[in-house]
């Protein structure tokens, strides 16, 4: 969750700073510029989220998944519904 929050903040900060830089360079505000700013800000945002996940170790947490067969054999209706719906 921390990675999502920081990547969202990184996106808006990167977009703002890129727009300011391109304004200083006197580049026209057209579709190509908006596409460039959006693409670069997205790449920076993805990198910030990835780095946050690597540093906090959230990426390495094991996910407990129960197979449908194990859920059916357990007889627990809640576990069967979770297994069939794909909820972990």
C-alpha positions in Angstrom: 0.0 0.0 0.0 2.9 2.3 0.7 4.2 1.7 -2.8 0.9 2.8 -4.3 0.8 6.0 -2.2 4.3 6.9 -3.1 4.0 6.1 -6.7 0.9 8.3 -7.0 2.7 11.2 -5.3 5.7 10.6 -7.6 3.5 10.7 -10.7 2.0 14.2 -9.9 5.4 15.6 -8.8 7.1 14.3 -11.9 4.3 15.7 -14.2 4.4 19.1 -12.5 8.2 19.3 -12.7 8.3 18.2 -16.3 5.6 20.7 -17.3 7.6 23.5 -15.6 10.8 22.4 -17.3 9.1 22.3 -20.7 7.5 25.7 -20.1 11.0 27.1 -19.4 12.2 25.6 -22.7 9.3 27.4 -24.5 7.8 24.2 -25.9 4.3 24.5 -27.2 1.5 22.9 -25.2 0.2 20.4 -27.7 -0.8 16.7 -27.7 2.8 15.5 -28.2 3.9 17.3 -25.1 1.1 16.0 -23.0 1.8 12.5 -24.2 5.5 12.9 -23.4 4.8 14.2 -19.9 2.3 11.5 -19.2 4.6 8.7 -20.4 7.6 9.9 -18.5 5.6 10.6 -15.3 4.1 7.1 -15.6 7.6 5.5 -15.9 8.9 7.5 -12.9 5.8 6.4 -10.9 6.3 2.7 -11.8 9.9 3.0 -10.8 9.0 4.7 -7.5 6.5 2.0 -6.7 8.9 -0.8 -7.6 11.7 0.7 -5.5 9.3 1.1 -2.5 8.2 -2.5 -2.8 11.9 -3.7 -2.9 12.9 -1.6 0.1 9.9 -2.5 2.3 10.0 -6.2 1.2 6.3 -6.3 0.3 7.2 -8.0 -3.0 8.6 -11.0 -1.2 5.7 -11.8 1.0 4.3 -15.2 0.2 0.7 -15.5 -0.8 -1.3 -18.3 0.7 -3.4 -19.8 -2.0 -5.7 -22.8 -1.5 -6.5 -25.0 -4.4 -10.1 -25.8 -5.2 -9.5 -29.5 -4.4 -8.2 -28.7 -0.9 -11.0 -26.3 -0.2 -13.6 -28.9 -1.3 -12.0 -31.6 0.9 -12.0 -29.3 3.9 -15.8 -28.9 3.8 -15.6 -25.2 4.9 -18.1 -23.3 2.7 -16.2 -20.0 3.1 -13.0 -21.5 2.0 -14.7 -23.1 -1.0 -16.2 -19.8 -2.1 -12.8 -18.0 -1.7 -11.1 -20.7 -3.8 -13.7 -20.5 -6.5 -13.7 -16.7 -6.6 -10.0 -16.4 -6.6 -9.8 -14.4 -3.4 -6.6 -15.1 -1.4 
